[in-house]
Amino acid sequence: MTVHAPERRSWPAWRARALAGLAGIAQTLAFAPRELWWLQLLAMAGLFALVERSASPRQALWLGGSFGVMSFASGIWWLYISMHTYGGMPGVMAGAAVVLFSLYLAIYPALAAFITRAVPATGPWRALAFAGAWTLAEWLRGTVFTGFPWLSPGYAHVDGPLAGFAPLLGVYGITGLAALAAAWFARAVLPVAANAPIARRLGVVAGVLALMGAGAGLARHAWTAPSGQPISVRLLQGNVPQDMKFERAGIDHAMAMYRDMIVAAPADLIITPETAFPVLLQGIPPEVAAPIREFADRTGSHVVLGAVGATITDRGPTDLTNSLFGVTPRDQTLYRYDKHHLVPFGEFVPWGFRWFVDMMHIPLGDFLRGTATPGGFPIRDQRVALNICYEDLFGEEIAQALRNMPVPATVLANSTNLAWFGDTIALDQHLQIARMRTLETGRPMLRATNTGATAIIDAHGKVQARLPAMTVGALTGNVQPYSGLTPYVRFGNLPALGLALVALGFGLAMTRRSR
């Protein structure tokens, strides 16, 4: 005769979903500007415990969705500012758009929770499935419909022990390891583990500590090495208000201001923010362009200008691009980088959503997708890999660009304009994302922004210097280039996705065996 253990009684659905939502908010609080990596683990552990207590995969789906909706709604609310304050969309519609977008993003944690609950609770298999499902879900969220990987859990760990895994597995791999550690913690400490033997619970705690220790140990390993002498940089922050950026008076003011900021002092590399010159390159007047060219030739400074690229035809300009142009001393040929990963609704209109974009008054909202530049911008004996704003969310694309270069760049540089989102947590969140890119690639990152956060980040993910947000200034400093390729640059997301599939496969295989 087989004796079955009494089935654990699940909580009322509304209470479990409310707790999952609170855990989602707690996860958002773990990101910048607070940077509480341990809180992210606690939030995910709480979700895992709720999934364990749920009576069915369907209930787990709701729990993951509740977690996701509250996490995203509390973490990307600043999109409302871009649509309503600067885009002119009615407040009700802008608020509804943020909610609907959060609901869409919540599909991915909901699927991860659903798959997790489909694995039996015995043994470590559900914890492995949780880690594998979460890794794959985050990768899908960063890929489907051009991707939106903002607030991926791994970013909360740039200052934690798991950051040591970044050069190996990237942000998605760290996300999976955080999910595994959270599930182990839940099994060892939270009420879900109440009936587990003390030896097993201590073993799980030891596993969590070993994982953290491995990350801390890996952080001490040098995957890349200093290359040549440091280069001097000046990163410009104009603080041009978004509501006047594309007005005639604002355009004239910005061009004159950035010209004066550029020629104020020499440096090996001077970078302006994204569309600092909010006109076609050919539309920059001689009284602005000529002093910059003369300054570069006279001082040996390399200057990167944010402007709009275009193909000039008899019918006027066509094929508009969001571009960066590099001015090289004593060389009339301009280096050009065209943004190739565009922002939906901000830089291109997805099919069927023209009506939505027409509700906003965003200029230059339909750019042509550029092609990735094969080589970096040469500065002395170094090369700088440029990217624009949103592009540094996609670590796999930066890694691919580096490994495909004939001579891999030794410095990363991002030019951006976050004035669309006001003085909000978006600025600090974006800086945290950039720090992850330095950990993945083993290279420093320079950030020149309109309103913040303008910063110099070293190859170890530490912020060397930063300008205060919403101010006008030039950040001056020296940055040490680094050469060599980390495993993540060589292989991208393949190792993390492979491990996720193995973990998920083990869990699902044990499900079939148990049946």
Secondary structure as GFF3:
##gff-version 3
##sequence-region A 1 515
A	DSSP	alpha_helix	13	30	.	.	.	ID=ss1
A	DSSP	alpha_helix	37	53	.	.	.	ID=ss2
A	DSSP	alpha_helix	57	75	.	.	.	ID=ss3
A	DSSP	alpha_helix	79	80	.	.	.	ID=ss4
A	DSSP	pi_helix	81	86	.	.	.	ID=ss5
A	DSSP	alpha_helix	91	105	.	.	.	ID=ss6
A	DSSP	alpha_helix	107	117	.	.	.	ID=ss7
A	DSSP	alpha_helix	125	141	.	.	.	ID=ss8
A	DSSP	three_ten_helix	144	146	.	.	.	ID=ss9
A	DSSP	three_ten_helix	153	157	.	.	.	ID=ss10
A	DSSP	three_ten_helix	161	165	.	.	.	ID=ss11
A	DSSP	alpha_helix	166	189	.	.	.	ID=ss12
A	DSSP	three_ten_helix	191	193	.	.	.	ID=ss13
A	DSSP	alpha_helix	198	218	.	.	.	ID=ss14
A	DSSP	beta_strand	225	226	.	.	.	ID=ss15
A	DSSP	beta_strand	231	237	.	.	.	ID=ss16
A	DSSP	three_ten_helix	242	244	.	.	.	ID=ss17
A	DSSP	alpha_helix	248	262	.	.	.	ID=ss18
A	DSSP	beta_strand	269	271	.	.	.	ID=ss19
A	DSSP	three_ten_helix	281	283	.	.	.	ID=ss20
A	DSSP	alpha_helix	286	299	.	.	.	ID=ss21
A	DSSP	beta_strand	302	313	.	.	.	ID=ss22
A	DSSP	beta_strand	316	328	.	.	.	ID=ss23
A	DSSP	beta_strand	331	338	.	.	.	ID=ss24
A	DSSP	alpha_helix	354	358	.	.	.	ID=ss25
A	DSSP	beta_strand	377	379	.	.	.	ID=ss26
A	DSSP	beta_strand	382	388	.	.	.	ID=ss27
A	DSSP	three_ten_helix	389	393	.	.	.	ID=ss28
A	DSSP	alpha_helix	395	404	.	.	.	ID=ss29
A	DSSP	beta_strand	411	416	.	.	.	ID=ss30
A	DSSP	three_ten_helix	419	421	.	.	.	ID=ss31
A	DSSP	alpha_helix	425	441	.	.	.	ID=ss32
A	DSSP	beta_strand	445	449	.	.	.	ID=ss33
A	DSSP	beta_strand	455	457	.	.	.	ID=ss34
A	DSSP	beta_strand	463	466	.	.	.	ID=ss35
A	DSSP	beta_strand	473	479	.	.	.	ID=ss36
A	DSSP	beta_strand	482	483	.	.	.	ID=ss37
A	DSSP	alpha_helix	487	491	.	.	.	ID=ss38
A	DSSP	alpha_helix	494	514	.	.	.	ID=ss39
###
